[in-house]
Amino acid sequence: MINRRDILGSSLAVWASAGIAAPAKLIGRLKQSVSRWCYQDIPLERLCAFAASIGLQGIDLLEPADYEVPRRHGLRCTMGYAAGIMTIPDGLNRRENHAAIEQAYRKGIPQAAKGRRSQRHRLFGQSEGHVR
């Protein structure tokens, strides 16, 4: 069964990759964004340009090197990764990762402030039987 998410997701990908013009003016009452990983085959500049043209507010889940790209299109990085060292299985759930993750946050927090990101993505990791 086709649902609304499937239709919206495939429409965005088709429009962005084909360079089709979006509807003229959107009201902007909805503050929606799109996750980068869903459209990783589309160049980020093109994705941002299209996202802005259809009234989206930002791009989620960007790497630090990409934080500034949405700004050039009037968007914001709504949520970004602190560093490539955190993964779902190996995040803050592992004590041996704490020092490296802390160092990444100390570097990344000023970047987040500069890029006016509203969220920082934290991967606490899978519990793997650890007591919480």
C-alpha positions, 0 to 999 in steps of 0.5 A, spaced: 500 500 500 502 506 498 502 511 503 503 519 504 511 518 506 512 514 499 509 519 495 512 525 498 519 522 498 519 519 491 516 526 489 522 530 492 527 525 489 524 526 482 523 533 482 530 535 485 534 530 480 530 533 474 530 540 476 523 541 475 520 547 478 516 547 484 509 550 486 510 558 486 509 560 493 508 556 499 505 559 506 510 556 510 506 555 516 509 548 516 516 547 519 519 541 515 526 539 513 528 533 509 534 528 511 540 528 507 541 520 507 534 519 504 537 523 498 544 522 498 545 520 490 543 528 489 548 533 490 547 537 496 547 544 493 541 541 488 537 538 494 538 545 498 536 549 492 530 545 491 528 544 498 528 551 499 524 552 492 518 548 495 518 551 502 522 546 506 526 550 512 532 545 513 536 539 511 537 534 517 543 530 519 549 533 515 556 532 517 560 538 519 563 539 512 556 540 510 553 545 515 554 551 511 551 549 504 544 550 506 545 557 509 547 559 501 539 557 500 536 560 506 535 554 509 539 551 516 542 545 518 536 543 522 540 537 525 547 535 524 552 529 526 558 531 531 563 527 528 564 521 524 566 517 530 559 515 533 555 510 530 549 506 532 553 500 535 559 505 538 556 511 541 556 514 548 554 507 550 561 505 550 566 508 555 572 507 551 569 512 546 567 518 551 574 522 551 574 522 543 566 524 543 567 529 548 573 532 544 569 532 538 563 536 541 568 541 544 570 542 536 563 541 534 559 546 539 562 552 536 561 550 529 553 548 531 553 555 534 556 559 527 551 555 523 545 556 528 544 549 528 538 547 532 540 540 534 546 536 535 545 529 533 547 524 539 548 517 538 548 513 544 549 506 541 545 500 542 545 497 549 548 490 548 546 488 554 549 493 558 546 496 564 543 503 564 
